[in-house]
Amino acid sequence: MAVKLAGRHPSPARSSSRPSRSPRLWCWDPAGAVCLKCQTASQTDPGSASNFARRFTAHALVAAMNVCAVPFPSHIDELAEAGLTPVPGETVQCPYIHEAPIAFECRRHLTLGLGKSREIVLGEVTRMHIREDLVDQERFYIDQLGLDAIGRMGGHGYATTREQFDLPTMSHEQWLGRKPTSQERRSSDREAGLAVE
């Protein structure tokens, strides 16, 4: 898998070929090698999942993302309506969105059918495009606050990632050192007004 840092370069010319539409999608990349694409099977063309591009949506792109969710007629270019720029993929025959802070080019690996109308496409990430100012050049970490990603919670609900905190995992010894005794738990329950047997 190749990683390409995308600097703040001028927007490329729009591609003459309009990418096929798909419903709202969620992408998660826990190991840096897998891309998940959940889609409505009835709204995809045969073989259209062989190559695809996924992206992280930053808060600044919320309005454009919502435009892309409009059920336009098939002849309408939703990216053009949203003011977004498709860029030809370098390893797949599918464009990615220039304005996205992070974008993955993916090749289909496996499709899991979920009933008659839903499927999950598991894909191999063949290239990552990351906005250069988001990468720590020494440690190669992503600036998550700078990314300002949003996530869909279900229905019309979304959440930001602006409020973050660290919670280090304790060792077994650390847990034993702070684990309350049965007497301490009963005392705490009494103070909280809970019934104690």
Salt bridges, closest charged atoms under 4 A:
GLU78 OE1 - ARG21 NE 2.45
GLU90 OE2 - LYS4 NZ 2.59
GLU90 OE1 - ARG127 NH1 2.31
GLU105 OE2 - HIS129 NE2 2.70
ASP133 OD2 - ARG8 NH2 3.19
ASP133 OD1 - ARG131 NE 2.73
ASP148 OD1 - ARG162 NE 2.88
